[in-house]
Amino acid sequence: MRVVVGMLWLLALGGPPQAQGACPSQCSCSLHVLSDGSKARTVVCNDPDMTLPPASVPPDTSKLRLERTAIRRVPGDAFKTLGRLEQLWLPYNALCELSALMLRGLHRLRELRMPGNRLAAFPWAALRDALRLLDLQANRLSAVPQEAARFLGNLTFLDLSSNQLLRLPQELLATWIHLHTGPFLPGHHARLVLGLQDNPWVCDCRLYDLVHFLAGWAPNLAFIEARLRCASPRSLAGVVFSQLELRKCQSPELHPGMTSIRSPLGSRVLLRCGATGVPGPEMSWSRANGHPLNGTVHQEVSSDGTSWALLGLPAVSQLDSGDYICQAKNFLGASETLISLVVTEPQTSTERSGGPGARWARTGEGAEAAAYNKMVARHVPHVPEPGVPATGPPVPNAKEQLFLQHFQMRPPEEHSDVPAGSHEAQTVSSLKVVGDTYQSVTLVWKAPQAGNTTALSVLYAVFGKRDMRRVLVQPGKTSVTIRGLVPKVKYVACVCVRGLVPRKEQCVIFSTDEAVDAEATQRLINVVVISVAAVIALPLTLLVCCGAVRRRWRKCRAGGSAEATGAYVNLERLGHSEDGSEDLSQHSLSEADRLLSARSSLDSQAVGIRASRRINEYFC
């Protein structure tokens, strides 16, 4: 009877241990009944001396926990016999290497927990479709590859917190976008729980999509910790994602200055190339023929975010002629442009004595003068005869008769029809800027040799631009006001006889930011003057007021004494003079006779009554 009962008990537990597999010696096994009546086996191994997963795990195990052991790697065939395994927990071991075949045959696996290990890489392709929970918290993952997005779409829980992640791929974020628009069923749990906190996030344009993904509210999405923070760059360290204002990444776009440049032999050439992009592109110069650069490269970033690469070639020779490649590159790609440089032979002595280009060559000595002459020659074109007469109607809201005309510049050496030796070229001199504002500037000059019929032109443009404007000035005028300028911009302006190329001394470079600085300085001077005047005048004003109050107080005291003295009775008499006329005489009274008492007043009245009988005496 006892044998039968023992056999029935073994059958109730699923058979003898030999039939189901013996429990490993370093582990503990337990069997429990699930809610649906089925049985599940749990194996827990936590031996700190264990270096490999146990090989004799019962095949009916549904939950395996290997925790706090010395296991460093998991072979590919470690769990191949556990076809009924649903939960695999490997927390807080020394794992640093996983085989891509470690999950082979685990078709029922729903949970994979591996927190607190040393994993720098993970076999994402080994994940199965049945997997719903993946916990990789507190490992050493520095990146999630793009292809991992294909194997994470079915997860409902993903914890990547406390790793070394710098950013997430856009492909992974794209698999989660549907959580913002998918249907939400009340009473159900969130479809995805994310743990992304405690990673050294690099807050640049590549984090733009993640920041906007976290900013949008999604009913099917929950975060273990929603307040993610930046770790770099240093200026954004500790800033919460919700406070960031990132720009979307953009590939480089080049803005070359000039595609073809001609320069004389021995001159200095500066090649400019600008580019925009997010992040700011890296700029570089190279030669198309592969030869090394005969110059220096300088990089700068303008206020509008444009990156500039400047290639300076000192004293160019024929070897410097050729094509130069400017390249702008960031992680999204690269962009290139080609700039051609042609080095020409210097002009002969005959050309220097007659051509208009020679006049520019004679105006300066040394490198600075040559650079300035090249600048002026680049900005001052030959002025064709205007089709509009100089005596036309005035421009509205203008004091002079000014006529503006746009034209396209041409280099001065192209205008051989202008007589170089004409004395009219030296008519205008002493060009100065005498007044400027935010949007205007006044130019004055001397023209002693100009007659009443000599027509002048004023040429001006933004410094560095080839398109200039022309202002026609009436004959006899020696000043002009240019309006419509842009504040804080450098300009170049020249005054010359109409139809001639201006000389160096007939040109001036000015900047409208000087007017802004002057006005700010004037306002500062006014404030300082008013403040000093107030500090000096206030004590004087108080002194005068105190003196006036003191004098007023003394006057009041003196007035009281005068009133008291006025209370004395002064007697005057109107008597006959020797010539028989009547006059009013004042009696001389002693100090004792001046009485202020009521009795003195009564006595005075009494005296007045008695004296009324005498016709020729009056008392007051």
ABEGO torsion letter per residue (X at the ends): XAAAAAAAAAAAAGEBAAAAEBBBAABBBBBBBBAAGBBBBBBBBABAABABBBAABBAABABBBBBGBABABBBAAAAAABAABABBBBBGBABABBBAAAABGBAABABBBABGBABABBBAAABBAABABBBABGBABABBBAAAAAAAAABABBBABGBABABBBAAAAAAAAAAAABBBBBGBBBABBBBABGBBBBBBAAAAAAAAAAABBBAABBBABABBBBAOBAAABGBBAAABBBBBBBBBBBBBABABBBBBBGBBBBBBBBBBEOBBBBBBBBBAAGBBBBBBBBBBBBAAGBBBBBBBBBGBBAAABEBBBBBBBBAAEBBBBBBBBBBBBBBBAAAAAABAAAAAAAABBEAAAAAAAAAAAAABBBBBBBABBAABBBBBGBABBBBBBBBBBBBAAABAABBAABAAAAABBGBBBABBBAABBBBBBBBAABBAABBBBBBBBBBGBABBBBBBBBBGBABBBBBGBBBGBBBBBBBBBBGBBBBAAABBBBBAAAAAAAAAAAAAAAAAAAAAAAAAAAAAAAAAAAAAAAAAAAAAAAAAAAAAAAABBBBBBBBBBAAGBBBBBBBBBBAAABBABAAAAAAAAAAAAAAAABAABBBX
